[in-house]
Amino acid sequence: MDLILVGYGKMNRLVEQLAVERGHRVVRIIRSPADWSDGWTPGLVAIDFSVPGAVLENLDRLMTAGIPAVIGTTGWYDRLEQARRRVEAADVGAVYGANFSLGVAAFYGIVAAAAAALPPACYDAFIVEAHHRHKRDAPSGTAKRLAAILAEAGHQHTVASVRAGALPGTHSVGFDSEADTVTLTHAARSRRGFAEGALAAAQWILGKRGWHEFAEVREAGGGKGASK
């Protein structure tokens, strides 16, 4: 698999490391608009871990070139509908996700099951998320997805965000009643799981068309690995 890395912060540096370990090639790194050019070869996939303000412009360039995209950048979801329309008009594939950890994808399902099992009339729900001090968006995209899951099950909820130190990301969802408290937690030990998920999504989107969420990759078995 030949990759274009859009943005070259901590996440895409780790994606590059894992990609090389697994026999993939990074053919270009986009650090600034000056790094874009013509002459793309067939079979490329782009992985975008850049900044929220650049996502739509990056997506436009990729769709024009016919290059499928994996978008791991967060903090831009108020423009999801714009992005979806651009991808569908280009007839190219793209995957986005608030969190590319395969463990978090499973965590969503666990929280949904708990939210359905614990009646909102008896339990107050809450979300606490903690990330490193450099994370720009708060609440995190993952916390917003968890909030949507709770809302779909009829739970009112509160969300608290912590930004401190070098935390890679912890999300806790709680259900509290007069009788007991149920707490579910996903804690990332490193960014490696996110990078592995992004590579799995890049392999999965090759040859596909349309706008997809990362959950589809896991449900289809695309998260079993990102080997050559």
N, C-alpha and C positions, 0 to 999 in steps of 0.2 A: 504494500500500500504506500502511495506517495502522498505526503502531507504538506499543506501550507499551514504555518502557525501564525495566527493573527493576534498580535500582542506577544510580548516576551517577558512577562513577569514570572513570579514563582510558579504559577500553575503550568504555563506552557513550557517553561524550562524543564519541569518534571515530565510533562508529556513527551518532550523531545528525548529525554533520557530513556524512558520506558519504550518509546517507539524504536529507538536504535537497538536496545536490548532484544527486541522481538523481531528484528529483521526488516522493519519498515524504513522508509527514507523520508527525511525532512528536506524538501526541495527548495523551500523558501520560507523566510521569516519576515513578517510584516511588522516593523517597529514604528513606521511613520508612513504618511501618504506617499512619500517619495519612493517607497519600496514596492508599490503597485506598478505593474507593467503588463504588456500584452505577451503573447507567445506561450500561453498555457498549453500543457500537454494533456492528453486524455487520461482519465483515471485518477484525477486528483481529488482529495477531500480537504476542506479547510476546517481547522479547529480554532474557534474564536474565544480567547480569554483576554479581552482587551478592557475597554472602559464603556460604561453605559451609553455615553453620548456618541460613540462611534459605531454602535452596533448596526443601525439601519444603513449607514453609508457603506460599511463593510459588506453588509448583505447585498446591497445594490450591486456592488462591484462583482461579487461572487456569482450572483444570479445572471448578470450580463455575460459573464464568462462561461456560464454553464457548469459551475463548480459547486457540488453539494457542500453543505455547511453543517457543522456542529457548533452550537452557540452555548457556551458555558458561562458567559458574562451574565451578571444579574443586575438588578436595579433599573431596568428599562421596560418593565412589563406593562406599563401604561400604553405602550405602543405595539403590543402583541398583534393586534388586528392588522395594523399597517404591515408588519413583517409577514404575517400569513398571506395577505393579498399579494405581496411582491413575490413570494416564493411560488404561489400557485399560478400567477401570471407567467412566470418564467419556465414553468414545467420542469423544475429542478427540485431535488430533495433537500430538506433541512430538518434538523433535530434541535430542540431547545430544552433546557431543564433548569429548574432552580437549584438542583443538586445532582451531580452525576455519580454519586456514590451508590453502588448497588445495594449496600446496606440500608441507606435512606429510602431507596425505592421500596424495599421490603417493609421498612418502618411505617411508611404511609399506609400500607395495608393493615398493619397491626393496629395503628391508631384508629383507622376507620372501623375495624371490628370492635374495638373497645368503645368507641363513640356510639355505635349501634346497640351495644349490649347494656350500656349504663344510661338509664333514662335521664333526660335533661331536667325533668321536674325534681329529681333527687340529687343530682350531682352538678356542681359548678366546675366548669372546665377552665384550664389556664395553660399557657405556653411560656416557657422561659428559654431563651436562646442566648448563647455566649460565643463571641468570636474575637479574633485578634484586633488590636486597636486600629489597624489600618483598613479594616473593612468599611466600605463607604456607605452601604445601605443598611438601614435598620427600621423595622425588623428585616431579617434576612428573607431571601426568596423562599427558602425552605419553611421558615416560620409562617409566611403568608400562605403557602400551600397547606400546611397543617391547619391553619385557621379556617381555610376553605373546607377542609374535610370535616372539621367540627361543626361548621355552619350547616353543611349539607345534612348532618345528622340532627340538627335542631338545637345544638348547644350554643348558648351565649358563652363568651370567653374573654379573657384578658391576655395580653401579650407583653412580656417584659424582655428588653434587650440589654445585654452587657457587652461592652467593647473594652477589652483590657489585654495587655501582654501579647503573647504569641499564640493564643488558643486557636487551634485549627477548626473548631466548631462543635458545639454541644447543643442538642435540642431535647427538651423535656416537655412532655404533655402530661398534665395531671387532671384527675377527676376527684373532687372532694365533696364529701357529704357528712352529715352528722354521725353516720355510722363508721365510715372508713375513708381512706384515701388510696387511690390507685395512681401510680406514677410510672410512666414509660419514658425511657431515655435512650437516645442514640448519641454516642460520643465518638468523634473522629480522632484517631490517634495521629494521623498525618494526612497530607494532601494526596497520598498515593492512590487511595481509593477513588478519588475524583478523577485523577488522570487515567486510571484503568477504565473507568466508565466512559470517559470521553473517547478513548481509543476503540472501545467496543461499539460505541455509537457511530464512529466514523466508518467502521467496517460494515455495520448494519445498513447505513444509509446509501452505500454504493449501489447504484442501479435502481434506486427507488425515486419516487416523485412525491411532491406534496409536503405539507407542514405536519410535523410529528412532535410529540412530547416524549421525553426520555423514558417514561413508564412503558411505552410501547416496545422499546428495545428490550427491556427486562422481560416483559410478558411474552415476547416472541422468542426468548431464549438467547437474545443477542448479547447478554451480559455474561455469558459463560467463559469468555476469554477474548483476548485481542491478539492472538498469535498471528504469525505471518500468513 
